[in-house]
Amino acid sequence: MVQVLRYEPVPAPGCAVDPLSAILSLPADERDDPRVAGEIENVLTRVLGGDHEGNR
């Protein structure tokens, strides 16, 4: 498996995993929870910026 990251993975303070890796490790049923999905969207916006072409 090869992972290509388009950003510099920086762990959140006090965490051992960067935010996007943490999101990818969530099972689908947890990602589908509206509360979790909203927070995932917030993290993606902070890490990747807006929903501009090529950022997602």
All heavy atoms as TSV, in Angstrom:
chain	resi	resn	atom	element	x	y	z
A	1	MET	N	N	0.847	-1.160	0.000
A	1	MET	CA	C	0.000	0.000	0.000
A	1	MET	C	C	0.900	1.233	0.000
A	1	MET	O	O	1.889	1.297	0.718
A	1	MET	CB	C	-0.902	0.001	1.236
A	1	MET	CG	C	-1.699	1.267	1.370
A	1	MET	SD	S	-2.668	1.375	2.892
A	1	MET	CE	C	-3.897	0.152	2.560
A	2	VAL	N	N	0.527	2.210	-0.797
A	2	VAL	CA	C	1.245	3.480	-0.851
A	2	VAL	C	C	0.271	4.581	-0.506
A	2	VAL	O	O	-0.837	4.634	-1.045
A	2	VAL	CB	C	1.824	3.733	-2.257
A	2	VAL	CG1	C	2.457	5.110	-2.335
A	2	VAL	CG2	C	2.811	2.652	-2.622
A	3	GLN	N	N	0.653	5.453	0.412
A	3	GLN	CA	C	-0.168	6.600	0.766
A	3	GLN	C	C	0.522	7.853	0.260
A	3	GLN	O	O	1.715	8.043	0.479
A	3	GLN	CB	C	-0.356	6.722	2.269
A	3	GLN	CG	C	-1.204	5.636	2.857
A	3	GLN	CD	C	-1.417	5.857	4.345
A	3	GLN	OE1	O	-0.626	6.502	5.008
A	3	GLN	NE2	N	-2.482	5.301	4.856
A	4	VAL	N	N	-0.235	8.678	-0.456
A	4	VAL	CA	C	0.287	9.948	-0.945
A	4	VAL	C	C	-0.449	11.046	-0.209
A	4	VAL	O	O	-1.674	11.137	-0.275
A	4	VAL	CB	C	0.073	10.091	-2.465
A	4	VAL	CG1	C	0.564	11.451	-2.939
A	4	VAL	CG2	C	0.775	8.964	-3.206
A	5	LEU	N	N	0.288	11.854	0.533
A	5	LEU	CA	C	-0.313	12.933	1.309
A	5	LEU	C	C	-0.032	14.254	0.619
A	5	LEU	O	O	1.108	14.557	0.282
A	5	LEU	CB	C	0.256	12.956	2.727
A	5	LEU	CG	C	0.089	11.665	3.529
A	5	LEU	CD1	C	0.794	11.784	4.866
A	5	LEU	CD2	C	-1.372	11.334	3.725
A	6	ARG	N	N	-1.079	15.057	0.428
A	6	ARG	CA	C	-0.917	16.358	-0.208
A	6	ARG	C	C	-0.784	17.460	0.831
A	6	ARG	O	O	-1.024	18.609	0.543
A	6	ARG	CB	C	-2.114	16.634	-1.103
A	6	ARG	CG	C	-2.167	15.708	-2.296
A	6	ARG	CD	C	-3.336	16.001	-3.136
A	6	ARG	NE	N	-3.307	17.405	-3.547
A	6	ARG	CZ	C	-3.823	17.879	-4.633
A	6	ARG	NH1	N	-4.431	17.075	-5.451
A	6	ARG	NH2	N	-3.772	19.151	-4.913
A	7	TYR	N	N	-0.432	17.102	2.016
A	7	TYR	CA	C	-0.245	18.079	3.080
A	7	TYR	C	C	0.828	17.547	4.007
A	7	TYR	O	O	1.165	16.377	3.981
A	7	TYR	CB	C	-1.549	18.332	3.822
A	7	TYR	CG	C	-1.925	17.221	4.777
A	7	TYR	CD1	C	-1.782	17.395	6.145
A	7	TYR	CD2	C	-2.395	16.013	4.321
A	7	TYR	CE1	C	-2.102	16.381	7.029
A	7	TYR	CE2	C	-2.718	14.989	5.190
A	7	TYR	CZ	C	-2.571	15.180	6.541
A	7	TYR	OH	O	-2.874	14.179	7.409
A	8	GLU	N	N	1.369	18.416	4.819
A	8	GLU	CA	C	2.371	18.016	5.801
A	8	GLU	C	C	1.637	17.524	7.047
A	8	GLU	O	O	0.998	18.313	7.743
A	8	GLU	CB	C	3.261	19.207	6.153
A	8	GLU	CG	C	4.422	18.863	7.056
A	8	GLU	CD	C	5.443	17.971	6.375
A	8	GLU	OE1	O	5.652	18.114	5.168
A	8	GLU	OE2	O	6.021	17.123	7.076
A	9	PRO	N	N	1.656	16.220	7.350
A	9	PRO	CA	C	0.913	15.725	8.506
A	9	PRO	C	C	1.522	16.233	9.817
A	9	PRO	O	O	2.678	15.976	10.094
A	9	PRO	CB	C	1.019	14.209	8.397
A	9	PRO	CG	C	2.187	13.961	7.524
A	9	PRO	CD	C	2.353	15.163	6.644
A	10	VAL	N	N	0.738	16.982	10.544
A	10	VAL	CA	C	1.184	17.541	11.811
A	10	VAL	C	C	0.226	17.062	12.896
A	10	VAL	O	O	-0.961	17.368	12.848
A	10	VAL	CB	C	1.183	19.085	11.772
A	10	VAL	CG1	C	1.598	19.655	13.108
A	10	VAL	CG2	C	2.086	19.583	10.659
A	11	PRO	N	N	0.717	16.291	13.861
A	11	PRO	CA	C	-0.172	15.841	14.938
A	11	PRO	C	C	-0.729	17.030	15.723
A	11	PRO	O	O	-0.047	18.032	15.915
A	11	PRO	CB	C	0.731	14.980	15.814
A	11	PRO	CG	C	1.901	14.630	14.970
A	11	PRO	CD	C	2.069	15.758	14.001
A	12	ALA	N	N	-1.954	16.898	16.151
A	12	ALA	CA	C	-2.558	17.917	17.006
A	12	ALA	C	C	-1.820	17.900	18.346
A	12	ALA	O	O	-1.281	16.872	18.749
A	12	ALA	CB	C	-4.038	17.628	17.194
A	13	PRO	N	N	-1.782	19.030	19.042
A	13	PRO	CA	C	-1.080	19.070	20.343
A	13	PRO	C	C	-1.592	17.983	21.281
A	13	PRO	O	O	-2.791	17.813	21.461
A	13	PRO	CB	C	-1.420	20.456	20.880
A	13	PRO	CG	C	-1.766	21.264	19.670
A	13	PRO	CD	C	-2.381	20.303	18.694
A	14	GLY	N	N	-0.685	17.225	21.827
A	14	GLY	CA	C	-1.041	16.169	22.771
A	14	GLY	C	C	-1.538	14.890	22.122
A	14	GLY	O	O	-1.921	13.952	22.809
A	15	CYS	N	N	-1.524	14.819	20.783
A	15	CYS	CA	C	-2.016	13.629	20.079
A	15	CYS	C	C	-0.860	12.928	19.363
A	15	CYS	O	O	0.130	13.549	19.017
A	15	CYS	CB	C	-3.074	14.016	19.059
A	15	CYS	SG	S	-4.564	14.678	19.800
A	16	ALA	N	N	-1.029	11.652	19.134
A	16	ALA	CA	C	0.005	10.885	18.453
A	16	ALA	C	C	-0.291	10.711	16.970
A	16	ALA	O	O	0.535	10.217	16.231
A	16	ALA	CB	C	0.136	9.519	19.109
A	17	VAL	N	N	-1.478	11.126	16.517
A	17	VAL	CA	C	-1.901	10.914	15.140
A	17	VAL	C	C	-2.336	12.249	14.545
A	17	VAL	O	O	-2.985	13.050	15.212
A	17	VAL	CB	C	-3.084	9.913	15.094
A	17	VAL	CG1	C	-3.637	9.767	13.704
A	17	VAL	CG2	C	-2.665	8.572	15.646
A	18	ASP	N	N	-2.005	12.444	13.268
A	18	ASP	CA	C	-2.468	13.675	12.624
A	18	ASP	C	C	-3.979	13.578	12.370
A	18	ASP	O	O	-4.543	12.480	12.335
A	18	ASP	CB	C	-1.698	13.920	11.322
A	18	ASP	CG	C	-2.053	12.914	10.255
A	18	ASP	OD1	O	-1.544	11.780	10.325
A	18	ASP	OD2	O	-2.838	13.262	9.362
A	19	PRO	N	N	-4.670	14.711	12.223
A	19	PRO	CA	C	-6.134	14.712	12.122
A	19	PRO	C	C	-6.698	13.882	10.975
A	19	PRO	O	O	-7.695	13.195	11.143
A	19	PRO	CB	C	-6.486	16.193	11.943
A	19	PRO	CG	C	-5.340	16.938	12.517
A	19	PRO	CD	C	-4.136	16.077	12.271
A	20	LEU	N	N	-6.080	13.929	9.790
A	20	LEU	CA	C	-6.635	13.174	8.663
A	20	LEU	C	C	-6.481	11.673	8.848
A	20	LEU	O	O	-7.375	10.909	8.498
A	20	LEU	CB	C	-5.997	13.628	7.348
A	20	LEU	CG	C	-6.312	15.057	6.939
A	20	LEU	CD1	C	-5.697	15.368	5.588
A	20	LEU	CD2	C	-7.783	15.346	6.932
A	21	SER	N	N	-5.374	11.239	9.414
A	21	SER	CA	C	-5.210	9.805	9.697
A	21	SER	C	C	-6.240	9.344	10.721
A	21	SER	O	O	-6.774	8.238	10.621
A	21	SER	CB	C	-3.802	9.511	10.203
A	21	SER	OG	O	-2.858	9.773	9.188
A	22	ALA	N	N	-6.534	10.190	11.686
A	22	ALA	CA	C	-7.552	9.849	12.683
A	22	ALA	C	C	-8.913	9.688	12.023
A	22	ALA	O	O	-9.653	8.744	12.323
A	22	ALA	CB	C	-7.606	10.917	13.768
A	23	ILE	N	N	-9.249	10.593	11.108
A	23	ILE	CA	C	-10.534	10.497	10.398
A	23	ILE	C	C	-10.594	9.208	9.589
A	23	ILE	O	O	-11.596	8.499	9.604
A	23	ILE	CB	C	-10.733	11.720	9.483
A	23	ILE	CG1	C	-10.990	12.970	10.332
A	23	ILE	CG2	C	-11.882	11.493	8.506
A	23	ILE	CD1	C	-10.957	14.267	9.551
A	24	LEU	N	N	-9.507	8.897	8.883
A	24	LEU	CA	C	-9.495	7.694	8.052
A	24	LEU	C	C	-9.587	6.415	8.870
A	24	LEU	O	O	-10.005	5.379	8.350
A	24	LEU	CB	C	-8.232	7.680	7.190
A	24	LEU	CG	C	-8.169	8.763	6.119
A	24	LEU	CD1	C	-6.796	8.759	5.464
A	24	LEU	CD2	C	-9.262	8.572	5.094
A	25	SER	N	N	-9.219	6.476	10.137
A	25	SER	CA	C	-9.270	5.275	10.977
A	25	SER	C	C	-10.654	5.006	11.549
A	25	SER	O	O	-10.886	3.946	12.113
A	25	SER	CB	C	-8.254	5.392	12.118
A	25	SER	OG	O	-8.673	6.355	13.060
A	26	LEU	N	N	-11.592	5.952	11.397
A	26	LEU	CA	C	-12.944	5.765	11.931
A	26	LEU	C	C	-13.724	4.766	11.083
A	26	LEU	O	O	-13.679	4.834	9.855
A	26	LEU	CB	C	-13.710	7.089	11.934
A	26	LEU	CG	C	-13.240	8.160	12.897
A	26	LEU	CD1	C	-13.985	9.470	12.621
A	26	LEU	CD2	C	-13.445	7.725	14.323
A	27	PRO	N	N	-14.471	3.874	11.716
A	27	PRO	CA	C	-15.342	2.978	10.947
A	27	PRO	C	C	-16.470	3.770	10.296
A	27	PRO	O	O	-16.849	4.850	10.751
A	27	PRO	CB	C	-15.897	2.014	11.994
A	27	PRO	CG	C	-15.360	2.416	13.312
A	27	PRO	CD	C	-14.505	3.613	13.143
A	28	ALA	N	N	-17.008	3.233	9.216
A	28	ALA	CA	C	-18.043	3.931	8.433
A	28	ALA	C	C	-19.252	4.316	9.274
A	28	ALA	O	O	-19.795	5.405	9.110
A	28	ALA	CB	C	-18.473	3.060	7.257
A	29	ASP	N	N	-19.680	3.442	10.193
A	29	ASP	CA	C	-20.869	3.760	10.985
A	29	ASP	C	C	-20.642	4.973	11.886
A	29	ASP	O	O	-21.554	5.758	12.127
A	29	ASP	CB	C	-21.347	2.557	11.789
A	29	ASP	CG	C	-20.321	2.045	12.791
A	29	ASP	OD1	O	-19.112	2.135	12.491
A	29	ASP	OD2	O	-20.728	1.548	13.848
A	30	GLU	N	N	-19.408	5.166	12.352
A	30	GLU	CA	C	-19.113	6.351	13.161
A	30	GLU	C	C	-19.029	7.601	12.286
A	30	GLU	O	O	-19.478	8.670	12.677
A	30	GLU	CB	C	-17.815	6.161	13.939
A	30	GLU	CG	C	-17.954	5.162	15.067
A	30	GLU	CD	C	-16.684	5.017	15.876
A	30	GLU	OE1	O	-15.830	5.929	15.845
A	30	GLU	OE2	O	-16.546	3.979	16.538
A	31	ARG	N	N	-18.440	7.470	11.086
A	31	ARG	CA	C	-18.358	8.622	10.182
A	31	ARG	C	C	-19.732	9.075	9.734
A	31	ARG	O	O	-19.935	10.244	9.406
A	31	ARG	CB	C	-17.505	8.280	8.957
A	31	ARG	CG	C	-16.035	8.204	9.248
A	31	ARG	CD	C	-15.210	8.142	7.986
A	31	ARG	NE	N	-15.654	7.139	7.042
A	31	ARG	CZ	C	-15.143	5.926	6.920
A	31	ARG	NH1	N	-14.155	5.556	7.691
A	31	ARG	NH2	N	-15.615	5.083	6.039
A	32	ASP	N	N	-20.714	8.158	9.691
A	32	ASP	CA	C	-22.069	8.492	9.240
A	32	ASP	C	C	-22.891	9.226	10.290
A	32	ASP	O	O	-23.931	9.798	9.966
A	32	ASP	CB	C	-22.813	7.225	8.801
A	32	ASP	CG	C	-22.224	6.637	7.531
A	32	ASP	OD1	O	-21.542	7.377	6.787
A	32	ASP	OD2	O	-22.456	5.435	7.280
A	33	ASP	N	N	-22.458	9.205	11.542
A	33	ASP	CA	C	-23.165	9.937	12.598
A	33	ASP	C	C	-23.095	11.431	12.258
A	33	ASP	O	O	-22.020	11.954	11.994
A	33	ASP	CB	C	-22.487	9.667	13.939
A	33	ASP	CG	C	-23.175	10.356	15.099
A	33	ASP	OD1	O	-23.353	11.595	15.043
A	33	ASP	OD2	O	-23.519	9.670	16.070
A	34	PRO	N	N	-24.235	12.134	12.229
A	34	PRO	CA	C	-24.242	13.546	11.830
A	34	PRO	C	C	-23.319	14.427	12.672
A	34	PRO	O	O	-22.705	15.357	12.143
A	34	PRO	CB	C	-25.701	13.977	12.015
A	34	PRO	CG	C	-26.487	12.725	12.026
A	34	PRO	CD	C	-25.583	11.635	12.510
A	35	ARG	N	N	-23.185	14.124	13.955
A	35	ARG	CA	C	-22.297	14.921	14.808
A	35	ARG	C	C	-20.840	14.712	14.410
A	35	ARG	O	O	-20.060	15.664	14.317
A	35	ARG	CB	C	-22.494	14.551	16.279
A	35	ARG	CG	C	-23.916	14.839	16.783
A	35	ARG	CD	C	-24.162	14.169	18.098
A	35	ARG	NE	N	-24.100	12.716	17.899
A	35	ARG	CZ	C	-24.241	11.817	18.850
A	35	ARG	NH1	N	-24.433	12.198	20.091
A	35	ARG	NH2	N	-24.178	10.542	18.590
A	36	VAL	N	N	-20.484	13.462	14.156
A	36	VAL	CA	C	-19.117	13.140	13.759
A	36	VAL	C	C	-18.838	13.708	12.367
A	36	VAL	O	O	-17.788	14.300	12.121
A	36	VAL	CB	C	-18.867	11.616	13.794
A	36	VAL	CG1	C	-17.500	11.271	13.256
A	36	VAL	CG2	C	-19.049	11.084	15.213
A	37	ALA	N	N	-19.798	13.560	11.448
A	37	ALA	CA	C	-19.634	14.068	10.087
A	37	ALA	C	C	-19.402	15.579	10.093
A	37	ALA	O	O	-18.568	16.085	9.337
A	37	ALA	CB	C	-20.846	13.713	9.238
A	38	GLY	N	N	-20.107	16.296	10.954
A	38	GLY	CA	C	-19.917	17.739	11.052
A	38	GLY	C	C	-18.528	18.094	11.543
A	38	GLY	O	O	-17.893	19.021	11.023
A	39	GLU	N	N	-18.037	17.373	12.523
A	39	GLU	CA	C	-16.690	17.632	13.031
A	39	GLU	C	C	-15.630	17.241	12.009
A	39	GLU	O	O	-14.606	17.913	11.885
A	39	GLU	CB	C	-16.459	16.909	14.355
A	39	GLU	CG	C	-17.193	17.535	15.510
A	39	GLU	CD	C	-16.879	19.023	15.663
A	39	GLU	OE1	O	-15.683	19.399	15.657
A	39	GLU	OE2	O	-17.823	19.807	15.775
A	40	ILE	N	N	-15.879	16.169	11.273
A	40	ILE	CA	C	-14.950	15.787	10.206
A	40	ILE	C	C	-14.858	16.912	9.186
A	40	ILE	O	O	-13.773	17.280	8.744
A	40	ILE	CB	C	-15.387	14.465	9.545
A	40	ILE	CG1	C	-15.147	13.296	10.492
A	40	ILE	CG2	C	-14.666	14.257	8.217
A	40	ILE	CD1	C	-15.709	11.978	10.008
A	41	GLU	N	N	-16.000	17.478	8.814
A	41	GLU	CA	C	-16.014	18.591	7.860
A	41	GLU	C	C	-15.227	19.779	8.400
A	41	GLU	O	O	-14.474	20.421	7.664
A	41	GLU	CB	C	-17.457	18.981	7.536
A	41	GLU	CG	C	-17.564	19.934	6.376
A	41	GLU	CD	C	-17.015	19.373	5.067
A	41	GLU	OE1	O	-17.138	18.158	4.821
A	41	GLU	OE2	O	-16.418	20.164	4.298
A	42	ASN	N	N	-15.371	20.072	9.689
A	42	ASN	CA	C	-14.611	21.170	10.301
A	42	ASN	C	C	-13.107	20.905	10.229
A	42	ASN	O	O	-12.328	21.810	9.914
A	42	ASN	CB	C	-15.025	21.370	11.762
A	42	ASN	CG	C	-16.413	21.933	11.903
A	42	ASN	OD1	O	-16.939	22.550	10.991
A	42	ASN	ND2	N	-17.019	21.710	13.058
A	43	VAL	N	N	-12.697	19.678	10.525
A	43	VAL	CA	C	-11.276	19.331	10.484
A	43	VAL	C	C	-10.750	19.440	9.051
A	43	VAL	O	O	-9.682	20.007	8.816
A	43	VAL	CB	C	-11.027	17.918	11.046
A	43	VAL	CG1	C	-9.615	17.447	10.758
A	43	VAL	CG2	C	-11.309	17.886	12.532
A	44	LEU	N	N	-11.508	18.918	8.089
A	44	LEU	CA	C	-11.071	18.991	6.696
A	44	LEU	C	C	-10.913	20.435	6.236
A	44	LEU	O	O	-9.952	20.770	5.539
A	44	LEU	CB	C	-12.054	18.254	5.798
A	44	LEU	CG	C	-12.099	16.739	5.960
A	44	LEU	CD1	C	-13.170	16.142	5.065
A	44	LEU	CD2	C	-10.750	16.125	5.678
A	45	THR	N	N	-11.827	21.295	6.652
A	45	THR	CA	C	-11.733	22.705	6.279
A	45	THR	C	C	-10.502	23.354	6.907
A	45	THR	O	O	-9.779	24.102	6.257
A	45	THR	CB	C	-13.011	23.458	6.694
A	45	THR	OG1	O	-14.119	22.869	6.004
A	45	THR	CG2	C	-12.936	24.926	6.321
A	46	ARG	N	N	-10.234	23.037	8.180
A	46	ARG	CA	C	-9.049	23.600	8.848
A	46	ARG	C	C	-7.754	23.100	8.226
A	46	ARG	O	O	-6.811	23.856	8.030
A	46	ARG	CB	C	-9.057	23.261	10.336
A	46	ARG	CG	C	-9.874	24.188	11.184
A	46	ARG	CD	C	-9.541	24.059	12.672
A	46	ARG	NE	N	-9.311	22.718	13.157
A	46	ARG	CZ	C	-10.240	21.901	13.653
A	46	ARG	NH1	N	-11.487	22.300	13.731
A	46	ARG	NH2	N	-9.925	20.705	14.084
A	47	VAL	N	N	-7.696	21.801	7.930
A	47	VAL	CA	C	-6.452	21.200	7.445
A	47	VAL	C	C	-6.235	21.471	5.957
A	47	VAL	O	O	-5.136	21.819	5.538
A	47	VAL	CB	C	-6.436	19.686	7.720
A	47	VAL	CG1	C	-5.251	19.018	7.060
A	47	VAL	CG2	C	-6.426	19.417	9.220
A	48	LEU	N	N	-7.289	21.308	5.155
A	48	LEU	CA	C	-7.135	21.415	3.714
A	48	LEU	C	C	-7.593	22.736	3.136
A	48	LEU	O	O	-7.423	22.984	1.943
A	48	LEU	CB	C	-7.917	20.278	3.028
A	48	LEU	CG	C	-7.515	18.861	3.402
A	48	LEU	CD1	C	-8.411	17.863	2.722
A	48	LEU	CD2	C	-6.059	18.605	3.059
A	49	GLY	N	N	-8.219	23.555	3.940
A	49	GLY	CA	C	-8.777	24.794	3.411
A	49	GLY	C	C	-10.188	24.549	2.891
A	49	GLY	O	O	-10.784	23.523	3.170
A	50	GLY	N	N	-10.694	25.502	2.146
A	50	GLY	CA	C	-12.056	25.383	1.612
A	50	GLY	C	C	-12.182	24.262	0.623
A	50	GLY	O	O	-11.225	23.561	0.299
A	51	ASP	N	N	-13.368	24.087	0.116
A	51	ASP	CA	C	-13.659	23.011	-0.830
A	51	ASP	C	C	-13.264	23.446	-2.241
A	51	ASP	O	O	-14.073	23.479	-3.144
A	51	ASP	CB	C	-15.144	22.645	-0.763
A	51	ASP	CG	C	-15.442	21.358	-1.505
A	51	ASP	OD1	O	-14.517	20.620	-1.823
A	51	ASP	OD2	O	-16.627	21.121	-1.787
A	52	HIS	N	N	-11.999	23.796	-2.406
A	52	HIS	CA	C	-11.497	24.232	-3.702
A	52	HIS	C	C	-11.032	23.017	-4.487
A	52	HIS	O	O	-10.601	22.011	-3.925
A	52	HIS	CB	C	-10.336	25.205	-3.542
A	52	HIS	CG	C	-10.692	26.393	-2.716
A	52	HIS	ND1	N	-11.707	27.258	-3.054
A	52	HIS	CD2	C	-10.189	26.861	-1.562
A	52	HIS	CE1	C	-11.787	28.210	-2.144
A	52	HIS	NE2	N	-10.889	27.976	-1.220
A	53	GLU	N	N	-11.095	23.122	-5.795
A	53	GLU	CA	C	-10.687	22.020	-6.647
A	53	GLU	C	C	-9.255	21.603	-6.319
A	53	GLU	O	O	-8.366	22.421	-6.185
A	53	GLU	CB	C	-10.767	22.450	-8.108
A	53	GLU	CG	C	-10.491	21.323	-9.071
A	53	GLU	CD	C	-10.658	21.746	-10.501
A	53	GLU	OE1	O	-11.477	22.624	-10.774
A	53	GLU	OE2	O	-9.950	21.175	-11.347
A	54	GLY	N	N	-9.049	20.317	-6.154
A	54	GLY	CA	C	-7.723	19.792	-5.882
A	54	GLY	C	C	-7.402	19.644	-4.400
A	54	GLY	O	O	-6.453	18.987	-4.045
A	55	ASN	N	N	-8.193	20.271	-3.523
A	55	ASN	CA	C	-7.925	20.155	-2.093
A	55	ASN	C	C	-8.526	18.902	-1.491
A	55	ASN	O	O	-8.174	18.529	-0.395
A	55	ASN	CB	C	-8.454	21.371	-1.331
A	55	ASN	CG	C	-7.548	22.558	-1.474
A	55	ASN	OD1	O	-6.465	22.466	-2.000
A	55	ASN	ND2	N	-7.996	23.699	-0.998
A	56	ARG	N	N	-9.479	18.296	-2.172
A	56	ARG	CA	C	-10.121	17.103	-1.607
A	56	ARG	C	C	-10.130	15.971	-2.570
A	56	ARG	O	O	-10.217	16.067	-3.698
A	56	ARG	CB	C	-11.555	17.417	-1.216
A	56	ARG	CG	C	-11.612	18.537	-0.224
A	56	ARG	CD	C	-12.500	18.174	0.881
A	56	ARG	NE	N	-12.562	19.306	1.774
A	56	ARG	CZ	C	-13.596	19.597	2.488
A	56	ARG	NH1	N	-14.665	18.879	2.401
A	56	ARG	NH2	N	-13.577	20.586	3.309
